Amino acid sequence: MKDSEPVSTSHPPSRPYERIAVLGAGSWGTALASVLARNGHQVRLWARRPELTEEINGASENRQYLRGIILPSGIEATSDLERALDGAETVLVVTPSSTLRNMCQAMRPHLPEGAPIALACKGVERRSGYLLSEVVSEELPGHPVGAVSGPTFAAETALDHPTAATVAFLFSYADRLNPEKSPAVRLAMSLSGGGFRPYVSDDLVGVEVGGAVKNVIAIACGMMSGAGFAENTRAALITRGIYEMKALAEALGGKRETVTGLSGAGDLTLTCSSTTSRNMSLGFQLGQGTPRPSCFEGRDIVVEGEVNAVSVTDLAHRIGVPMPICETVNAVLHKGADLREAFAELWARPIEAEPNALNLSFAHPSPDMPLQFGDV
């Protein structure tokens, strides 16, 4: 075959979405809007504050969240939700997970019939224990619901650095017969271009669990790094954090395999590797002894893992899945536990088997031996 010949495929070409609404003009919402606009699509980017939309439209820059990055043409920012959703073929929701239900209720009168909704926010609803897709399905029936998730720092994505992510929707029978018409494939095609490379998944549960849990594990990694520990500790927390993801995903009907992909292990590795992540940064500051109100120099920064530490562990309790790392983070953040004592107890838990199928558990021989925090 000549180099110029196209690679054969068993499926017809898929048509990208052309008119796309992105709800949420924080760093990640703005980055996704940039990807879509760079690919030639019509993008309406909704922000709560009119002054932010004026800045984006006037200066082609979101100085609060992505300062110094010039946004591509093709983005229309608006604080009018009806305007943002008018004619949208699909909608990306990038608002904080704690506000998702209210956001859905606000969208309802303006949402085009049958428009797929993709979540680019991550978490578990605290009151109900629902995955975010379940919240959307309850509030907006009749709309396919999916997620976009992966190892994606917003600034790098906006700058078109090579980036990969997963686009996940449940696949109906019709989607399996004609996958090129499915919301997952069409959205993936819309995002494909330049440095952004999406992959398609039908395991929405697995993708959502990975996104929710990784933020909590990142806080744990930040806490231990801030307390003076190094790479051994972080690698252990990442690896055992992946196990906690797998256990929760499987219990909810997801696939363990998904958790080893971009939306699980990939996202976790990135988030736990740099204080560019707000989750790791919060943990790092707490590990150094900074009181929570003084973190981020006292600025009111939304940290998804802080909220999800509660909702994830509550959900795990309800369905009987042990998640000791998430439990430890929740205890420190929300139950007044001493960080050093809580992590010492985590390390002194009974000795278990890996793989878990071996089903062994032995009392730790020296559970009272302290960890040498800061002396490494």
C-alpha positions in Angstrom: 0.0 0.0 0.0 1.3 3.5 -0.9 1.8 6.0 1.9 -0.8 8.3 0.4 -3.5 5.6 0.4 -6.0 5.9 3.3 -6.1 3.2 5.9 -9.1 1.0 5.4 -11.8 1.0 8.0 -14.9 -1.2 8.6 -17.1 1.9 9.5 -18.3 4.8 7.5 -16.9 8.3 8.3 -18.4 10.0 11.3 -19.7 13.5 11.2 -18.4 15.8 14.0 -20.7 18.1 15.8 -20.5 21.7 14.5 -22.4 23.8 17.0 -21.2 23.1 20.6 -22.0 24.7 23.9 -19.4 24.6 26.7 -20.8 25.5 30.1 -18.2 26.7 32.5 -15.5 29.2 31.6 -12.9 28.1 34.2 -9.5 26.8 33.0 -10.7 23.4 31.8 -13.9 24.7 30.1 -11.9 27.4 28.3 -9.3 24.8 27.2 -11.9 22.5 25.8 -13.6 25.5 24.0 -10.1 26.3 22.5 -9.7 22.7 21.2 -13.1 22.7 19.6 -12.7 26.2 18.1 -9.2 25.3 16.7 -10.9 22.4 15.0 -13.2 24.8 13.2 -16.4 24.3 15.2 -18.8 27.0 16.4 -18.4 27.2 20.2 -20.4 29.2 22.7 -18.7 29.3 26.1 -21.0 30.1 29.0 -19.7 31.9 32.1 -21.6 33.1 35.1 -20.0 36.5 35.2 -20.6 39.0 32.4 -17.3 40.7 33.0 -15.5 37.4 32.2 -17.4 37.0 28.9 -16.6 40.6 27.9 -12.9 39.9 28.6 -12.9 36.7 26.5 -14.8 38.3 23.6 -12.8 41.5 23.7 -9.2 40.3 24.4 -9.4 36.7 23.3 -8.0 35.8 26.7 -9.3 34.4 30.0 -6.9 36.3 32.3 -8.3 34.9 35.5 -7.9 31.2 34.6 -5.5 31.0 31.6 -3.5 34.2 31.7 -1.2 34.7 28.8 -2.8 32.2 26.4 -4.5 33.8 23.4 -7.7 31.9 22.5 -8.5 30.9 18.9 -11.2 32.6 16.9 -14.6 30.9 16.9 -15.4 31.2 20.6 -18.4 33.3 21.5 -18.5 33.8 25.3 -21.9 34.6 26.9 -23.4 34.8 30.3 -26.9 34.1 28.9 -27.6 30.4 29.3 -30.4 30.5 26.7 -28.0 32.0 24.2 -25.3 29.5 24.9 -27.6 26.5 24.4 -29.5 27.9 21.4 -29.0 25.5 18.5 -26.3 23.4 20.3 -25.9 19.9 18.8 -24.1 18.8 22.0 -23.2 20.3 25.4 -20.1 20.0 27.5 -20.7 20.7 31.2 -17.6 21.9 33.0 -19.1 23.4 36.1 -18.1 22.3 39.7 -19.6 18.9 40.5 -21.3 20.3 43.6 -23.4 22.6 41.4 -24.3 20.1 38.7 -27.9 19.4 39.8 -28.7 23.1 39.9 -27.0 23.6 36.5 -29.1 20.8 35.0 -32.3 22.5 36.3 -31.2 25.8 34.8 -30.5 24.1 31.4 -33.8 22.3 31.2 -35.9 25.0 29.5 -33.3 25.9 26.9 -31.7 22.5 26.0 -32.3 21.4 22.4 -34.3 18.1 22.2 -32.1 15.0 22.4 -28.8 16.9 22.6 -26.1 14.7 24.1 -24.5 16.0 27.3 -20.9 15.3 28.1 -19.5 15.9 31.6 -16.1 17.3 31.9 -16.4 17.7 35.7 -15.7 14.8 38.0 -17.2 13.5 41.2 -19.9 11.8 43.2 -23.0 13.7 44.4 -22.7 13.9 48.2 -26.4 13.7 49.2 -27.4 10.8 46.8 -24.2 9.0 46.2 -25.0 9.2 42.5 -22.3 9.4 39.8 -22.6 12.6 38.0 -24.1 11.0 34.9 -26.9 9.7 37.1 -27.6 13.2 38.3 -27.9 14.4 34.7 -30.1 11.5 33.7 -32.5 12.1 36.6 -32.8 15.9 35.9 -32.6 15.8 32.1 -34.2 12.5 30.8 -34.1 11.9 27.1 -30.6 13.1 26.6 -27.6 10.8 26.1 -25.1 11.4 28.9 -21.3 10.8 28.7 -18.0 12.1 30.0 -14.7 13.5 28.8 -11.8 12.5 31.1 -8.1 11.9 31.1 -4.6 13.3 32.0 -5.2 16.9 31.0 -3.8 20.0 32.5 -5.8 22.9 31.1 -3.0 25.2 30.2 -1.1 22.5 28.2 -4.3 21.5 26.4 -5.1 25.2 25.5 -1.5 25.5 24.2 -2.2 22.4 22.0 0.5 20.2 23.6 -0.1 16.6 22.6 -2.8 15.4 24.9 -5.0 12.3 25.1 -8.4 11.8 26.8 -11.3 9.4 26.9 -14.8 10.1 25.6 -17.3 7.7 27.2 -21.0 7.2 26.6 -23.1 4.1 27.1 -23.6 2.4 23.7 -27.2 1.5 22.7 -27.9 -1.3 20.3 -28.2 1.3 17.5 -24.8 2.7 18.5 -23.2 -0.7 18.2 -24.7 -1.2 14.8 -23.7 2.3 13.6 -20.9 3.5 15.9 -20.1 6.4 13.6 -23.4 7.9 14.6 -23.0 7.5 18.3 -22.5 10.5 20.6 -19.2 9.1 21.8 -17.7 8.9 18.3 -19.1 12.1 17.0 -17.8 14.0 20.1 -14.4 12.3 19.7 -14.3 13.4 16.1 -15.2 17.0 17.1 -12.3 17.1 19.6 -9.8 15.4 17.3 -7.3 17.7 15.8 -3.8 19.2 16.4 -2.4 17.9 19.6 -5.7 16.6 21.1 -6.3 12.8 20.6 -9.4 11.3 22.1 -10.2 7.6 22.6 -13.8 6.2 22.7 -15.2 4.1 25.6 -18.6 2.5 26.4 -17.7 2.2 30.1 -19.1 5.4 31.5 -19.1 4.0 35.1 -15.4 3.1 35.0 -14.4 6.5 33.5 -16.5 8.4 36.0 -15.1 6.5 39.0 -11.6 7.1 37.9 -12.2 10.8 37.6 -13.8 11.1 41.0 -11.4 8.9 43.0 -8.1 10.2 41.5 -8.7 13.7 43.0 -8.8 12.2 46.5 -5.7 10.1 45.9 -3.9 13.2 44.6 -4.6 15.0 47.9 -3.1 12.0 49.7 0.0 12.2 47.6 0.3 15.9 48.2 -0.1 15.5 51.9 2.7 12.9 52.1 5.0 15.0 49.8 4.4 18.1 51.8 5.2 16.2 55.0 8.7 15.4 53.6 8.3 12.0 51.8 9.4 11.3 48.3 9.0 9.0 45.3 8.6 5.6 47.1 5.6 7.0 49.0 4.0 8.6 46.0 4.4 5.5 43.9 2.8 3.3 46.6 -0.2 5.7 47.0 -0.7 5.9 43.2 -0.6 2.1 42.9 -2.8 1.3 45.8 -5.1 4.2 44.7 -5.6 2.5 41.4 -6.7 -0.6 43.3 -9.3 1.5 45.2 -10.5 2.8 41.9 -10.8 -0.7 40.4 -12.7 -2.0 43.5 -15.3 0.8 43.4 -15.7 0.7 39.6 -16.2 -3.0 39.6 -18.7 -2.8 42.4 -20.8 -0.2 40.5 -20.7 -2.3 37.3 -17.7 -0.7 35.6 -14.7 -2.5 34.1 -11.4 -2.8 36.0 -9.6 -2.5 32.6 -11.0 1.0 32.2 -9.2 2.1 35.4 -5.8 1.2 33.9 -6.5 3.6 30.9 -6.3 7.3 30.4 -9.3 8.2 32.6 -7.9 6.2 35.5 -4.2 5.5 35.8 -3.4 8.2 33.3 -5.3 10.9 35.1 -4.2 9.7 38.5 -0.5 9.7 37.5 -0.6 13.3 36.2 -2.7 14.7 39.1 -0.3 13.1 41.6 2.9 14.3 39.9 2.7 18.0 40.1 1.4 20.8 42.3 -0.1 22.3 39.1 -3.0 20.0 40.2 -5.1 21.9 42.7 -5.8 18.6 44.5 -2.1 17.8 45.0 -1.3 21.4 45.8 -3.9 21.4 48.6 -2.5 18.2 50.0 1.0 19.5 49.8 0.2 22.7 51.7 -1.7 20.7 54.4 1.3 18.3 54.6 3.6 21.3 55.3 1.3 22.3 58.1 -0.6 25.2 56.5 -4.1 25.5 58.0 -6.8 24.9 55.4 -8.1 28.5 55.5 -4.6 29.8 54.6 -4.1 27.4 51.7 -3.8 29.0 48.2 -2.9 32.3 50.1 -6.5 32.4 51.5 -8.1 32.5 48.0 -11.4 30.6 47.6 -10.3 27.8 45.3 -12.6 24.9 44.4 -10.8 21.7 45.0 -12.9 18.8 43.7 -11.1 16.1 45.7 -11.9 17.9 48.9 -15.7 17.6 48.2 -15.3 14.1 46.8 -13.4 12.8 49.8 -16.7 12.8 51.6 -19.0 11.6 48.7 -16.6 8.9 47.5 -16.1 7.4 51.0 -19.8 7.7 51.8 -20.6 5.7 48.6 -17.9 3.2 49.4 -19.5 2.6 52.8 -23.0 2.2 51.3 -21.8 -0.6 49.0 -19.2 -2.2 51.3 -16.0 -1.3 49.3 -12.9 -0.7 51.5 -11.0 2.4 50.4 -8.5 3.1 53.1 -6.5 5.9 51.3 -9.7 7.8 50.6 -10.9 7.2 54.2 -7.6 8.7 55.5 -7.9 11.8 53.4 -11.5 12.3 54.4 -10.6 11.9 58.1 -7.9 14.6 57.8 -10.0 17.0 55.8 -13.4 16.6 57.4 -13.2 14.8 60.7 -10.4 16.6 62.5 -7.9 13.8 62.3 -4.2 14.6 62.7 -2.5 14.2 59.4 0.6 12.4 60.8 -1.4 10.1 63.0 -3.9 9.2 60.2 -1.2 8.3 57.7 0.7 6.3 60.4 -2.4 4.3 60.9 -2.8 3.8 57.2 0.7 2.4 57.0 0.1 0.1 60.0 -3.0 -1.5 58.7 -3.1 -5.4 58.6 -0.7 -6.9 56.0 -2.8 -8.0 53.0 -2.2 -9.9 49.8 -1.6 -8.6 46.3 -3.5 -9.7 44.3 -6.5 -9.5 46.6 -7.8 -12.8 45.3 -5.3 -14.5 47.6 -7.5 -13.3 50.4 -5.0 -12.9 53.3 -4.9 -10.5 56.2 -2.4 -10.5 59.1 -2.1 -8.0 62.0 0.8 -5.6 61.4 3.8 -6.7 63.6 4.6 -3.1 64.8 1.4 -1.0 64.4 2.6 1.6 66.9 5.9 2.3 65.2 5.7 6.0 64.1 6.4 7.2 60.6 9.4 9.6 60.5 7.7 12.6 59.0 10.0 15.2 57.6 13.1 13.2 58.5 14.0 11.8 55.0 
